């Protein structure tokens, strides 16, 4: 990285940190600001592309960011906390997520038949996971009933875990080496071994952490630091065994969270903060190496697909999933609107690009760039405004919102 690029990025992080609460109540969000910075600076300003080491640094940063985010998302899943609202997340994940994949598959194959059936399915899987970071104002606004904030948060935390195994199976089928027994081998190696690694490291680290804290061998700060490296260890171990490090990190977070629940004092606080910071930097990289260089070359059809994927496919899936949930159409529309795509989609495309046997990688990359880029702007810009407007509606129609009996806005 050039010195000027590093200084400018560092100063942007400082300014954002000082104004984060003020920015949170505007149409601007961290991902928007950092993506715009990346677009303006571009590869020359940040010097990501000129040296081979720079390319490796970008890839490593993005992958490490997803590992930390996957670990903390899974760690923070508390079945007891969401027991009163479990039906809605189950609908979004059990019905809505598969529908998003199926509808996205049909849309991509219809609009881009040159992709072929399997790569078109790969596009749908890549663009299915949602990213709560892009709609953070919705998740933190107390005017939105707790039930719906929790449902969107659980959906975002769990759909990565659903998408990853599906992604690696479809990826194997899309590559020349993935037909026939290759898919079964992928299921066993990249998923089975990854799950085993995640369970062993997650449970082992969690139990050791509880023992260390009870016997006063460690303190809160180092316990939090250790959790970051549990995530990285799961990632590296699984990758060394030719399995999926991302799946291993997610499973490790889930396992560790279940073992340490109510036994440790905020063990992933540092990991959460680190993940949030790395996510912002990742969007700067995304703007610099993807959106900036490609946005003027995106075809109208590609942008059209992105809009349909974000709003029609997502909305139709959520509407179908919540059809019998006794929710108003306003609430269902609100849940359907906030399905932003983000970091997971960026990383999964990076994995595709690194494969030698996947056809149409340029088109797949363009579809991701258009979809995530538009999502960063559109979902981010509307998060605070729409959550407040929805809060107003809930206050005026408490019996119609579907939040009856649950904490109301402002509580």
C-alpha beads as a LAMMPS data file, in Angstrom:
LAMMPS data file: protein, C-alpha beads

411 atoms
410 bonds

1 atom types
1 bond types

-500.0 500.0 xlo xhi
-500.0 500.0 ylo yhi
-500.0 500.0 zlo zhi

Masses

1 110.0

Atoms # bond

1 1 1 0.000 0.000 0.000
2 1 1 1.258 3.490 -0.719
3 1 1 1.966 5.681 2.294
4 1 1 -0.642 8.252 1.275
5 1 1 -3.256 5.546 0.773
6 1 1 -2.556 4.050 4.183
7 1 1 -2.699 7.444 5.893
8 1 1 -5.965 8.380 4.175
9 1 1 -7.601 5.061 5.063
10 1 1 -6.388 5.343 8.665
11 1 1 -7.759 8.868 8.970
12 1 1 -11.095 7.740 7.538
13 1 1 -11.321 5.044 10.224
14 1 1 -10.535 7.641 12.917
15 1 1 -13.152 10.095 11.617
16 1 1 -15.756 7.384 11.323
17 1 1 -15.013 6.185 14.879
18 1 1 -15.465 9.716 16.240
19 1 1 -18.769 10.261 14.401
20 1 1 -20.253 6.773 14.362
21 1 1 -23.376 7.615 16.383
22 1 1 -24.050 10.746 14.337
23 1 1 -23.549 8.913 11.051
24 1 1 -25.853 6.101 12.198
25 1 1 -28.835 8.479 12.080
26 1 1 -28.208 9.594 8.494
27 1 1 -28.506 8.055 5.053
28 1 1 -24.773 7.379 5.129
29 1 1 -23.375 4.172 6.581
30 1 1 -19.890 2.871 7.199
31 1 1 -19.981 0.490 4.217
32 1 1 -21.163 3.320 1.922
33 1 1 -18.422 5.682 3.071
34 1 1 -15.651 3.126 2.821
35 1 1 -16.822 1.790 -0.541
36 1 1 -16.910 5.338 -1.924
37 1 1 -13.414 5.907 -0.564
38 1 1 -12.221 2.773 -2.343
39 1 1 -13.872 3.820 -5.614
40 1 1 -12.322 7.292 -5.485
41 1 1 -8.865 6.084 -4.446
42 1 1 -8.901 3.114 -6.808
43 1 1 -6.068 0.610 -7.254
44 1 1 -3.477 3.363 -8.014
45 1 1 -4.293 5.232 -4.816
46 1 1 -4.074 2.169 -2.615
47 1 1 -1.495 0.319 -4.722
48 1 1 -3.296 -3.029 -4.290
49 1 1 -2.698 -4.385 -7.749
50 1 1 0.800 -3.480 -8.882
51 1 1 2.617 -6.119 -6.847
52 1 1 1.682 -9.746 -6.518
53 1 1 2.004 -9.406 -2.766
54 1 1 -0.660 -6.716 -2.874
55 1 1 -3.143 -9.066 -4.546
56 1 1 -2.400 -11.691 -1.904
57 1 1 -2.903 -9.110 0.856
58 1 1 -6.344 -8.174 -0.470
59 1 1 -7.398 -11.823 -0.668
60 1 1 -6.064 -12.610 2.786
61 1 1 -7.736 -9.559 4.338
62 1 1 -11.127 -10.379 2.829
63 1 1 -10.955 -14.047 3.811
64 1 1 -9.793 -13.305 7.372
65 1 1 -12.606 -10.786 7.735
66 1 1 -15.232 -13.337 6.743
67 1 1 -13.713 -15.910 9.104
68 1 1 -13.984 -13.557 12.084
69 1 1 -17.507 -12.461 11.114
70 1 1 -18.702 -16.044 10.597
71 1 1 -17.264 -17.086 13.959
72 1 1 -18.849 -14.221 15.908
73 1 1 -22.193 -14.472 14.110
74 1 1 -22.429 -18.145 14.981
75 1 1 -21.097 -17.628 18.513
76 1 1 -23.788 -15.037 19.264
77 1 1 -26.647 -17.325 18.260
78 1 1 -28.499 -17.982 21.523
79 1 1 -31.431 -20.400 21.091
80 1 1 -32.865 -19.431 24.480
81 1 1 -32.847 -15.727 23.719
82 1 1 -34.864 -16.155 20.536
83 1 1 -37.244 -18.840 21.789
84 1 1 -40.244 -16.492 21.793
85 1 1 -39.674 -15.627 18.137
86 1 1 -38.286 -18.869 16.761
87 1 1 -41.067 -19.434 14.243
88 1 1 -40.283 -16.357 12.190
89 1 1 -36.541 -17.070 11.735
90 1 1 -37.423 -20.680 10.917
91 1 1 -39.761 -19.472 8.191
92 1 1 -37.168 -17.085 6.774
93 1 1 -34.459 -19.750 6.801
94 1 1 -36.420 -22.928 6.137
95 1 1 -38.739 -21.545 3.450
96 1 1 -37.424 -18.146 2.414
97 1 1 -33.774 -19.079 1.921
98 1 1 -34.376 -22.108 -0.351
99 1 1 -36.901 -20.045 -2.314
100 1 1 -34.325 -17.278 -2.780
101 1 1 -31.904 -19.814 -4.204
102 1 1 -34.493 -21.386 -6.513
103 1 1 -35.900 -18.070 -7.743
104 1 1 -32.411 -16.605 -8.130
105 1 1 -31.373 -19.685 -10.094
106 1 1 -34.305 -19.383 -12.449
107 1 1 -33.749 -15.651 -12.902
108 1 1 -30.016 -15.957 -13.634
109 1 1 -30.522 -18.838 -16.077
110 1 1 -33.364 -16.996 -17.830
111 1 1 -31.477 -13.710 -18.146
112 1 1 -28.050 -15.255 -18.847
113 1 1 -28.547 -18.632 -20.543
114 1 1 -24.913 -18.573 -21.644
115 1 1 -23.962 -19.313 -18.044
116 1 1 -25.402 -22.803 -18.121
117 1 1 -27.601 -24.375 -15.465
118 1 1 -24.976 -25.138 -12.807
119 1 1 -23.077 -21.815 -12.927
120 1 1 -26.455 -20.054 -12.836
121 1 1 -27.223 -21.960 -9.637
122 1 1 -23.815 -20.910 -8.329
123 1 1 -24.777 -17.257 -8.875
124 1 1 -28.005 -17.792 -6.934
125 1 1 -26.206 -19.386 -3.984
126 1 1 -23.547 -16.652 -3.917
127 1 1 -26.202 -13.937 -3.752
128 1 1 -28.487 -15.659 -1.239
129 1 1 -26.758 -14.850 2.115
130 1 1 -27.770 -11.580 3.741
131 1 1 -25.455 -9.216 5.624
132 1 1 -26.776 -7.516 8.748
133 1 1 -23.888 -5.028 8.709
134 1 1 -25.445 -3.196 5.750
135 1 1 -28.682 -2.593 7.648
136 1 1 -27.248 -2.025 11.107
137 1 1 -29.636 0.842 11.786
138 1 1 -32.530 -1.599 11.479
139 1 1 -30.934 -4.041 13.934
140 1 1 -30.216 -1.375 16.553
141 1 1 -33.262 0.881 16.246
142 1 1 -35.447 0.285 19.345
143 1 1 -38.485 1.571 17.469
144 1 1 -38.499 -1.647 15.455
145 1 1 -40.137 -4.413 17.549
146 1 1 -37.595 -6.770 19.080
147 1 1 -39.155 -9.793 17.408
148 1 1 -38.431 -8.521 13.922
149 1 1 -34.961 -7.217 14.683
150 1 1 -34.089 -10.590 16.172
151 1 1 -35.579 -12.445 13.206
152 1 1 -33.480 -10.487 10.697
153 1 1 -30.391 -10.862 12.868
154 1 1 -30.821 -14.622 13.281
155 1 1 -31.499 -14.996 9.566
156 1 1 -28.301 -13.146 8.704
157 1 1 -26.264 -15.145 11.203
158 1 1 -27.536 -18.539 10.111
159 1 1 -27.980 -18.224 6.367
160 1 1 -24.203 -18.113 5.886
161 1 1 -24.082 -21.534 7.494
162 1 1 -26.746 -22.765 5.087
163 1 1 -25.146 -21.197 2.026
164 1 1 -21.576 -22.383 2.547
165 1 1 -22.133 -26.155 2.228
166 1 1 -24.441 -25.580 -0.725
167 1 1 -21.874 -23.304 -2.349
168 1 1 -19.037 -25.814 -2.201
169 1 1 -21.203 -28.627 -3.560
170 1 1 -22.391 -26.479 -6.489
171 1 1 -18.852 -25.205 -7.019
172 1 1 -17.641 -28.775 -7.415
173 1 1 -20.416 -29.500 -9.889
174 1 1 -19.600 -26.338 -11.852
175 1 1 -15.934 -27.253 -12.267
176 1 1 -14.594 -29.877 -14.643
177 1 1 -13.437 -31.943 -11.695
178 1 1 -16.752 -31.721 -9.908
179 1 1 -18.899 -34.135 -11.862
180 1 1 -19.596 -37.692 -10.875
181 1 1 -17.882 -38.676 -7.656
182 1 1 -16.411 -35.216 -7.198
183 1 1 -19.589 -33.861 -5.610
184 1 1 -19.763 -36.695 -3.075
185 1 1 -16.080 -36.209 -2.308
186 1 1 -16.671 -32.493 -1.759
187 1 1 -19.574 -33.197 0.594
188 1 1 -17.370 -35.481 2.683
189 1 1 -14.095 -33.548 2.630
190 1 1 -15.037 -29.874 2.490
191 1 1 -18.139 -30.147 4.652
192 1 1 -17.742 -33.240 6.829
193 1 1 -14.151 -32.629 7.876
194 1 1 -14.798 -28.896 8.259
195 1 1 -17.678 -29.584 10.626
196 1 1 -15.527 -32.007 12.613
197 1 1 -12.695 -29.492 12.888
198 1 1 -15.106 -26.754 13.965
199 1 1 -16.784 -28.901 16.599
200 1 1 -13.515 -30.171 18.084
201 1 1 -11.818 -26.771 18.210
202 1 1 -14.948 -24.896 19.252
203 1 1 -15.900 -27.205 22.101
204 1 1 -12.291 -27.712 23.163
205 1 1 -11.483 -24.002 23.223
206 1 1 -14.757 -23.180 24.951
207 1 1 -14.257 -25.689 27.747
208 1 1 -10.632 -24.674 28.239
209 1 1 -11.705 -21.045 28.371
210 1 1 -14.284 -21.758 31.073
211 1 1 -11.711 -23.661 33.134
212 1 1 -9.094 -20.920 32.705
213 1 1 -11.502 -18.198 33.838
214 1 1 -12.819 -20.196 36.821
215 1 1 -9.291 -20.932 38.034
216 1 1 -8.202 -17.333 37.423
217 1 1 -5.514 -18.332 34.917
218 1 1 -6.487 -15.581 32.481
219 1 1 -8.405 -12.328 32.267
220 1 1 -11.234 -10.921 30.159
221 1 1 -8.961 -9.150 27.665
222 1 1 -6.898 -12.196 26.787
223 1 1 -9.965 -14.407 26.712
224 1 1 -11.396 -12.140 24.030
225 1 1 -8.132 -12.164 22.089
226 1 1 -8.019 -15.963 22.280
227 1 1 -11.420 -16.234 20.592
228 1 1 -10.135 -14.454 17.485
229 1 1 -7.377 -17.003 17.165
230 1 1 -9.771 -19.906 17.729
231 1 1 -11.577 -18.707 14.597
232 1 1 -8.314 -18.394 12.677
233 1 1 -7.139 -21.803 13.931
234 1 1 -10.342 -23.469 12.734
235 1 1 -9.962 -21.766 9.360
236 1 1 -6.313 -22.735 8.948
237 1 1 -6.718 -26.298 10.202
238 1 1 -9.609 -27.082 7.888
239 1 1 -7.861 -25.421 4.956
240 1 1 -4.767 -27.519 5.628
241 1 1 -6.929 -30.637 5.464
242 1 1 -8.384 -29.579 2.076
243 1 1 -11.695 -28.761 3.743
244 1 1 -13.641 -25.506 3.962
245 1 1 -12.105 -23.132 6.466
246 1 1 -15.186 -20.917 6.338
247 1 1 -17.526 -23.724 7.385
248 1 1 -15.082 -24.760 10.115
249 1 1 -14.962 -21.189 11.481
250 1 1 -18.756 -20.933 11.560
251 1 1 -19.168 -24.317 13.268
252 1 1 -16.390 -23.464 15.744
253 1 1 -18.186 -20.258 16.676
254 1 1 -21.504 -22.050 17.139
255 1 1 -19.929 -24.862 19.197
256 1 1 -17.873 -22.508 21.336
257 1 1 -20.885 -20.284 21.958
258 1 1 -23.055 -23.166 23.106
259 1 1 -20.346 -24.423 25.490
260 1 1 -19.569 -21.029 27.037
261 1 1 -23.092 -19.559 27.151
262 1 1 -23.542 -17.600 30.425
263 1 1 -20.167 -18.882 31.659
264 1 1 -17.830 -16.234 30.253
265 1 1 -18.070 -12.432 30.303
266 1 1 -18.524 -11.222 26.709
267 1 1 -15.800 -13.484 25.252
268 1 1 -16.233 -12.280 21.657
269 1 1 -16.421 -8.533 22.317
270 1 1 -13.020 -7.913 20.763
271 1 1 -13.763 -10.283 17.873
272 1 1 -16.996 -8.379 17.172
273 1 1 -15.176 -5.047 17.140
274 1 1 -12.372 -6.441 14.998
275 1 1 -14.870 -7.970 12.586
276 1 1 -16.716 -4.665 12.245
277 1 1 -13.475 -2.795 11.550
278 1 1 -12.225 -5.357 9.050
279 1 1 -15.619 -5.305 7.335
280 1 1 -15.322 -1.576 6.706
281 1 1 -11.809 -2.030 5.316
282 1 1 -13.120 -4.873 3.152
283 1 1 -15.698 -2.558 1.611
284 1 1 -12.913 -0.073 0.857
285 1 1 -11.080 -2.888 -0.925
286 1 1 -14.283 -3.885 -2.692
287 1 1 -14.736 -0.353 -3.968
288 1 1 -11.103 -0.051 -5.050
289 1 1 -10.549 -3.370 -6.828
290 1 1 -14.065 -4.300 -7.972
291 1 1 -16.691 -1.549 -8.110
292 1 1 -14.431 1.264 -9.298
293 1 1 -12.735 -0.584 -12.163
294 1 1 -15.890 -2.398 -13.307
295 1 1 -18.897 -0.142 -12.704
296 1 1 -18.595 1.733 -16.004
297 1 1 -18.458 -1.587 -17.864
298 1 1 -21.497 -3.237 -16.272
299 1 1 -24.182 -4.100 -18.800
300 1 1 -27.745 -2.864 -18.340
301 1 1 -28.923 -6.466 -18.087
302 1 1 -26.427 -7.086 -15.281
303 1 1 -27.744 -4.119 -13.313
304 1 1 -31.289 -5.261 -14.021
305 1 1 -30.499 -8.684 -12.605
306 1 1 -29.016 -7.075 -9.486
307 1 1 -32.166 -5.037 -8.858
308 1 1 -34.428 -8.034 -9.426
309 1 1 -32.282 -10.185 -7.158
310 1 1 -32.294 -7.632 -4.356
311 1 1 -35.915 -6.669 -4.365
312 1 1 -38.098 -9.025 -6.404
313 1 1 -36.444 -12.352 -5.550
314 1 1 -35.951 -11.405 -1.900
315 1 1 -39.417 -9.895 -1.526
316 1 1 -41.178 -12.823 -3.186
317 1 1 -39.302 -15.318 -1.019
318 1 1 -40.101 -13.526 2.228
319 1 1 -43.723 -12.994 1.244
320 1 1 -44.100 -16.702 0.525
321 1 1 -42.263 -17.718 3.701
322 1 1 -44.440 -15.493 5.911
323 1 1 -47.733 -16.122 4.117
324 1 1 -49.210 -17.939 7.133
325 1 1 -47.324 -16.061 9.838
326 1 1 -50.203 -13.712 10.747
327 1 1 -48.180 -10.632 9.931
328 1 1 -49.436 -7.513 8.183
329 1 1 -48.340 -6.856 4.628
330 1 1 -46.432 -3.812 5.930
331 1 1 -44.376 -5.975 8.305
332 1 1 -43.801 -8.616 5.650
333 1 1 -42.692 -5.933 3.185
334 1 1 -40.339 -4.474 5.786
335 1 1 -38.753 -7.880 6.380
336 1 1 -38.514 -8.424 2.635
337 1 1 -36.889 -5.074 1.972
338 1 1 -34.002 -5.607 4.352
339 1 1 -32.145 -8.481 2.799
340 1 1 -28.823 -6.781 1.947
341 1 1 -26.000 -8.713 0.269
342 1 1 -22.473 -8.094 1.421
343 1 1 -19.256 -9.670 2.591
344 1 1 -20.168 -13.341 2.136
345 1 1 -21.062 -12.793 -1.526
346 1 1 -17.781 -10.950 -2.140
347 1 1 -15.702 -13.757 -0.641
348 1 1 -17.596 -16.550 -2.387
349 1 1 -16.975 -14.903 -5.757
350 1 1 -13.311 -14.624 -4.824
351 1 1 -13.282 -18.391 -4.297
352 1 1 -14.907 -18.873 -7.715
353 1 1 -12.353 -16.635 -9.429
354 1 1 -9.514 -18.623 -7.866
355 1 1 -10.867 -21.831 -9.453
356 1 1 -9.373 -22.733 -12.822
357 1 1 -12.334 -24.676 -14.215
358 1 1 -15.349 -22.420 -13.656
359 1 1 -16.759 -20.922 -16.878
360 1 1 -18.008 -17.334 -17.142
361 1 1 -16.199 -16.083 -14.035
362 1 1 -16.190 -12.521 -15.405
363 1 1 -19.975 -12.516 -15.710
364 1 1 -20.411 -14.117 -12.278
365 1 1 -18.120 -11.464 -10.795
366 1 1 -20.017 -8.647 -12.525
367 1 1 -23.337 -9.940 -11.189
368 1 1 -21.932 -9.955 -7.656
369 1 1 -20.363 -6.495 -8.049
370 1 1 -23.612 -4.984 -9.298
371 1 1 -25.767 -6.692 -6.660
372 1 1 -23.566 -5.989 -3.647
373 1 1 -22.652 -2.486 -4.815
374 1 1 -26.316 -1.504 -5.224
375 1 1 -27.201 -3.189 -1.946
376 1 1 -24.555 -1.230 -0.041
377 1 1 -26.029 2.032 -1.291
378 1 1 -29.762 1.284 -1.390
379 1 1 -30.100 -0.733 1.802
380 1 1 -27.658 1.439 3.687
381 1 1 -29.281 4.720 2.655
382 1 1 -32.780 3.538 3.582
383 1 1 -32.010 1.640 6.801
384 1 1 -32.470 4.469 9.312
385 1 1 -35.276 6.232 7.456
386 1 1 -37.289 3.064 6.775
387 1 1 -36.844 1.657 10.283
388 1 1 -38.191 4.913 11.740
389 1 1 -41.107 4.993 9.323
390 1 1 -41.893 1.398 10.209
391 1 1 -41.634 2.298 13.901
392 1 1 -44.187 5.065 13.330
393 1 1 -46.521 2.588 11.665
394 1 1 -46.162 0.052 14.492
395 1 1 -46.968 2.734 17.060
396 1 1 -50.114 3.661 15.131
397 1 1 -51.161 0.042 14.431
398 1 1 -49.901 -2.105 17.344
399 1 1 -52.550 -4.775 16.811
400 1 1 -51.713 -5.197 13.130
401 1 1 -47.928 -5.353 13.281
402 1 1 -47.650 -8.933 14.531
403 1 1 -45.634 -7.786 17.545
404 1 1 -48.456 -8.082 20.058
405 1 1 -47.259 -9.327 23.404
406 1 1 -43.631 -8.498 22.620
407 1 1 -41.562 -5.424 23.508
408 1 1 -42.839 -2.417 21.632
409 1 1 -40.869 0.385 19.984
410 1 1 -38.961 2.452 22.498
411 1 1 -38.964 -0.282 25.127

Bonds

1 1 1 2
2 1 2 3
3 1 3 4
4 1 4 5
5 1 5 6
6 1 6 7
7 1 7 8
8 1 8 9
9 1 9 10
10 1 10 11
11 1 11 12
12 1 12 13
13 1 13 14
14 1 14 15
15 1 15 16
16 1 16 17
17 1 17 18
18 1 18 19
19 1 19 20
20 1 20 21
21 1 21 22
22 1 22 23
23 1 23 24
24 1 24 25
25 1 25 26
26 1 26 27
27 1 27 28
28 1 28 29
29 1 29 30
30 1 30 31
31 1 31 32
32 1 32 33
33 1 33 34
34 1 34 35
35 1 35 36
36 1 36 37
37 1 37 38
38 1 38 39
39 1 39 40
40 1 40 41
41 1 41 42
42 1 42 43
43 1 43 44
44 1 44 45
45 1 45 46
46 1 46 47
47 1 47 48
48 1 48 49
49 1 49 50
50 1 50 51
51 1 51 52
52 1 52 53
53 1 53 54
54 1 54 55
55 1 55 56
56 1 56 57
57 1 57 58
58 1 58 59
59 1 59 60
60 1 60 61
61 1 61 62
62 1 62 63
63 1 63 64
64 1 64 65
65 1 65 66
66 1 66 67
67 1 67 68
68 1 68 69
69 1 69 70
70 1 70 71
71 1 71 72
72 1 72 73
73 1 73 74
74 1 74 75
75 1 75 76
76 1 76 77
77 1 77 78
78 1 78 79
79 1 79 80
80 1 80 81
81 1 81 82
82 1 82 83
83 1 83 84
84 1 84 85
85 1 85 86
86 1 86 87
87 1 87 88
88 1 88 89
89 1 89 90
90 1 90 91
91 1 91 92
92 1 92 93
93 1 93 94
94 1 94 95
95 1 95 96
96 1 96 97
97 1 97 98
98 1 98 99
99 1 99 100
100 1 100 101
101 1 101 102
102 1 102 103
103 1 103 104
104 1 104 105
105 1 105 106
106 1 106 107
107 1 107 108
108 1 108 109
109 1 109 110
110 1 110 111
111 1 111 112
112 1 112 113
113 1 113 114
114 1 114 115
115 1 115 116
116 1 116 117
117 1 117 118
118 1 118 119
119 1 119 120
120 1 120 121
121 1 121 122
122 1 122 123
123 1 123 124
124 1 124 125
125 1 125 126
126 1 126 127
127 1 127 128
128 1 128 129
129 1 129 130
130 1 130 131
131 1 131 132
132 1 132 133
133 1 133 134
134 1 134 135
135 1 135 136
136 1 136 137
137 1 137 138
138 1 138 139
139 1 139 140
140 1 140 141
141 1 141 142
142 1 142 143
143 1 143 144
144 1 144 145
145 1 145 146
146 1 146 147
147 1 147 148
148 1 148 149
149 1 149 150
150 1 150 151
151 1 151 152
152 1 152 153
153 1 153 154
154 1 154 155
155 1 155 156
156 1 156 157
157 1 157 158
158 1 158 159
159 1 159 160
160 1 160 161
161 1 161 162
162 1 162 163
163 1 163 164
164 1 164 165
165 1 165 166
166 1 166 167
167 1 167 168
168 1 168 169
169 1 169 170
170 1 170 171
171 1 171 172
172 1 172 173
173 1 173 174
174 1 174 175
175 1 175 176
176 1 176 177
177 1 177 178
178 1 178 179
179 1 179 180
180 1 180 181
181 1 181 182
182 1 182 183
183 1 183 184
184 1 184 185
185 1 185 186
186 1 186 187
187 1 187 188
188 1 188 189
189 1 189 190
190 1 190 191
191 1 191 192
192 1 192 193
193 1 193 194
194 1 194 195
195 1 195 196
196 1 196 197
197 1 197 198
198 1 198 199
199 1 199 200
200 1 200 201
201 1 201 202
202 1 202 203
203 1 203 204
204 1 204 205
205 1 205 206
206 1 206 207
207 1 207 208
208 1 208 209
209 1 209 210
210 1 210 211
211 1 211 212
212 1 212 213
213 1 213 214
214 1 214 215
215 1 215 216
216 1 216 217
217 1 217 218
218 1 218 219
219 1 219 220
220 1 220 221
221 1 221 222
222 1 222 223
223 1 223 224
224 1 224 225
225 1 225 226
226 1 226 227
227 1 227 228
228 1 228 229
229 1 229 230
230 1 230 231
231 1 231 232
232 1 232 233
233 1 233 234
234 1 234 235
235 1 235 236
236 1 236 237
237 1 237 238
238 1 238 239
239 1 239 240
240 1 240 241
241 1 241 242
242 1 242 243
243 1 243 244
244 1 244 245
245 1 245 246
246 1 246 247
247 1 247 248
248 1 248 249
249 1 249 250
250 1 250 251
251 1 251 252
252 1 252 253
253 1 253 254
254 1 254 255
255 1 255 256
256 1 256 257
257 1 257 258
258 1 258 259
259 1 259 260
260 1 260 261
261 1 261 262
262 1 262 263
263 1 263 264
264 1 264 265
265 1 265 266
266 1 266 267
267 1 267 268
268 1 268 269
269 1 269 270
270 1 270 271
271 1 271 272
272 1 272 273
273 1 273 274
274 1 274 275
275 1 275 276
276 1 276 277
277 1 277 278
278 1 278 279
279 1 279 280
280 1 280 281
281 1 281 282
282 1 282 283
283 1 283 284
284 1 284 285
285 1 285 286
286 1 286 287
287 1 287 288
288 1 288 289
289 1 289 290
290 1 290 291
291 1 291 292
292 1 292 293
293 1 293 294
294 1 294 295
295 1 295 296
296 1 296 297
297 1 297 298
298 1 298 299
299 1 299 300
300 1 300 301
301 1 301 302
302 1 302 303
303 1 303 304
304 1 304 305
305 1 305 306
306 1 306 307
307 1 307 308
308 1 308 309
309 1 309 310
310 1 310 311
311 1 311 312
312 1 312 313
313 1 313 314
314 1 314 315
315 1 315 316
316 1 316 317
317 1 317 318
318 1 318 319
319 1 319 320
320 1 320 321
321 1 321 322
322 1 322 323
323 1 323 324
324 1 324 325
325 1 325 326
326 1 326 327
327 1 327 328
328 1 328 329
329 1 329 330
330 1 330 331
331 1 331 332
332 1 332 333
333 1 333 334
334 1 334 335
335 1 335 336
336 1 336 337
337 1 337 338
338 1 338 339
339 1 339 340
340 1 340 341
341 1 341 342
342 1 342 343
343 1 343 344
344 1 344 345
345 1 345 346
346 1 346 347
347 1 347 348
348 1 348 349
349 1 349 350
350 1 350 351
351 1 351 352
352 1 352 353
353 1 353 354
354 1 354 355
355 1 355 356
356 1 356 357
357 1 357 358
358 1 358 359
359 1 359 360
360 1 360 361
361 1 361 362
362 1 362 363
363 1 363 364
364 1 364 365
365 1 365 366
366 1 366 367
367 1 367 368
368 1 368 369
369 1 369 370
370 1 370 371
371 1 371 372
372 1 372 373
373 1 373 374
374 1 374 375
375 1 375 376
376 1 376 377
377 1 377 378
378 1 378 379
379 1 379 380
380 1 380 381
381 1 381 382
382 1 382 383
383 1 383 384
384 1 384 385
385 1 385 386
386 1 386 387
387 1 387 388
388 1 388 389
389 1 389 390
390 1 390 391
391 1 391 392
392 1 392 393
393 1 393 394
394 1 394 395
395 1 395 396
396 1 396 397
397 1 397 398
398 1 398 399
399 1 399 400
400 1 400 401
401 1 401 402
402 1 402 403
403 1 403 404
404 1 404 405
405 1 405 406
406 1 406 407
407 1 407 408
408 1 408 409
409 1 409 410
410 1 410 411
